[in-house]
Amino acid sequence: MKKTIGILGGMGPEATAYFYELIVKNTKAEKDQEHIHVVIESNPEVPPRTDAVLEQGENPLPYLIEGVRTLRGAGVDFIVMPCVTAHYYYNEIVAQEKISFLNLLNETLLYAVRKIPKLKIAGLISSTATLKAKLFHETFEKEGIEVINPNDEEQEKVMEAIFGAQGIKAGFRTGRCKEIIHGVADELIRRGAEAVIAGCTEVPLVLREEDISVPLIEPLQILAEASILMAGYEVKS
């Protein structure tokens, strides 16, 4: 049975657009009518997740719940959320709203175990909130995989690359933001990372697997493929 995907997005808008593009590009289809019915709820007014997790801003949970209810009202069969930090609120969302909800963190772990079975150390490039909340650390340690972080100085640069005036969220794809992300990835590999997790949904916009010497674990790509399969379609080979 074919299912309708609901995308709880807007965090940020470009990551949401990129995620939808991944679904379209990776669905096996020869004409428009063979693609998946997708409903996108992209609300850029959701308060910054990083600020909230660090207890420096408004709680986004009510906005996320409202978005889920909008998608339910539109008739979706399951929901995906292409924002890593927002998964801090995943358990609260599914406790309040009884709807099928693909978990980006769990799908990423399943992929890593399946595709990189000998993985023991993964380097993480993400927002500070994702680091502090240990979202990937706690998920990956279930399979005995250690997640290593940038040091404090490097993490400040990562935040600049993502959120700065010339950062990825501001629409930049080249220059300093790209150099920072590439440099941090290389440093994590030097410290023993056998794979790098693109732990913020903006990171893959400037970092590709061909840019580094180890596998790049891209949660958005993984979530897109899992969504396609859950919707009852085939992933393009």
Buried (B, 14 or more C-beta within 10 A) or exposed (E): EEBBBBBBBBBBEBBBBBBBEBBBEBBEBEEEEEBBEBBBBBBEEBBBBBBBBBEEEEBBBEBBBEBBBBBBEEEBBBBBBBBBBBBBBBEEBBEEBEBEBBBBBBBBBBBBBEEBEEBEBBBBBBBBBBBBBBBBBEBBEEEEBBBEBBEEEBBEBBBBBBBBEEBBBEEBEEEBBBEBBBBBBBBBBEEEBBBBBBBBBBBBBBBEBEBBEBBBBBBBBBBBBBBBEBBEBEEEE
